[in-house]
Amino acid sequence: MTDTRWLTDEQQRAWRRFAAVMMQLPSALDTQLQQDAHITHFGYWVLAMLSERPGRSARMSELAALANGSQSRLSHLVARLEERGWVRRERTPDDGRGYVAVLTDEGYTKVVETAPGHVDKVRSLVFDALTPEQVVQLADISATILARLSPTPDSDPPC
């Protein structure tokens, strides 16, 4: 049995603040997107990731990784996005065993229309409160933590 390495007072303070951000920020972003665009943050993120991919498409497994979600959660979301006409699923052209999610023209329009409001909210909640040096620190700290969570060569999310 090992002795517990308790957090120092400074670590505890930092952890509680960081945990509060992790809980409150997604909710605030989701609220803005639901009110303004009738889409969840996860739904918008998936559409945005597809909009940046070559051919506006990605294998479902790749898209799950890009969207930081499980394949099951992604599959349910893509079904809802298909119902809205924003995404369609196609068999993979190379082996025909998997599926590729493809952003439709309507889905691309949705991303383009939704992006300004989302960016405004991200800027007001996060970046307007930080100095340029803090933005660099945020990126570095996030990359370090992400490397611990997903220690693969491509674990850095797309920019």
ChimeraX attribute file (.defattr): number of C-alpha atoms within 10 A of each C-alpha:
attribute: neighborCount
match mode: 1-to-1
recipient: residues
	/A:1	3
	/A:2	4
	/A:3	5
	/A:4	6
	/A:5	6
	/A:6	8
	/A:7	11
	/A:8	9
	/A:9	9
	/A:10	8
	/A:11	11
	/A:12	12
	/A:13	12
	/A:14	13
	/A:15	13
	/A:16	11
	/A:17	11
	/A:18	12
	/A:19	11
	/A:20	11
	/A:21	12
	/A:22	11
	/A:23	10
	/A:24	11
	/A:25	14
	/A:26	13
	/A:27	14
	/A:28	15
	/A:29	18
	/A:30	19
	/A:31	16
	/A:32	18
	/A:33	22
	/A:34	14
	/A:35	10
	/A:36	12
	/A:37	17
	/A:38	14
	/A:39	18
	/A:40	19
	/A:41	19
	/A:42	19
	/A:43	18
	/A:44	24
	/A:45	16
	/A:46	25
	/A:47	28
	/A:48	21
	/A:49	19
	/A:50	25
	/A:51	22
	/A:52	15
	/A:53	13
	/A:54	8
	/A:55	10
	/A:56	19
	/A:57	23
	/A:58	23
	/A:59	16
	/A:60	21
	/A:61	19
	/A:62	14
	/A:63	22
	/A:64	18
	/A:65	15
	/A:66	18
	/A:67	22
	/A:68	14
	/A:69	15
	/A:70	12
	/A:71	16
	/A:72	12
	/A:73	11
	/A:74	21
	/A:75	16
	/A:76	11
	/A:77	16
	/A:78	22
	/A:79	14
	/A:80	14
	/A:81	20
	/A:82	18
	/A:83	11
	/A:84	12
	/A:85	14
	/A:86	20
	/A:87	25
	/A:88	19
	/A:89	18
	/A:90	14
	/A:91	13
	/A:92	15
	/A:93	10
	/A:94	7
	/A:95	8
	/A:96	10
	/A:97	8
	/A:98	14
	/A:99	17
	/A:100	19
	/A:101	25
	/A:102	24
	/A:103	29
	/A:104	19
	/A:105	14
	/A:106	13
	/A:107	24
	/A:108	19
	/A:109	14
	/A:110	17
	/A:111	23
	/A:112	13
	/A:113	12
	/A:114	18
	/A:115	16
	/A:116	11
	/A:117	14
	/A:118	20
	/A:119	12
	/A:120	13
	/A:121	17
	/A:122	16
	/A:123	13
	/A:124	11
	/A:125	14
	/A:126	12
	/A:127	15
	/A:128	13
	/A:129	11
	/A:130	14
	/A:131	10
	/A:132	11
	/A:133	8
	/A:134	12
	/A:135	15
	/A:136	12
	/A:137	13
	/A:138	14
	/A:139	10
	/A:140	12
	/A:141	12
	/A:142	12
	/A:143	15
	/A:144	13
	/A:145	11
	/A:146	15
	/A:147	15
	/A:148	10
	/A:149	10
	/A:150	11
	/A:151	12
	/A:152	10
	/A:153	7
	/A:154	10
	/A:155	15
	/A:156	15
	/A:157	11
	/A:158	9
	/A:159	5
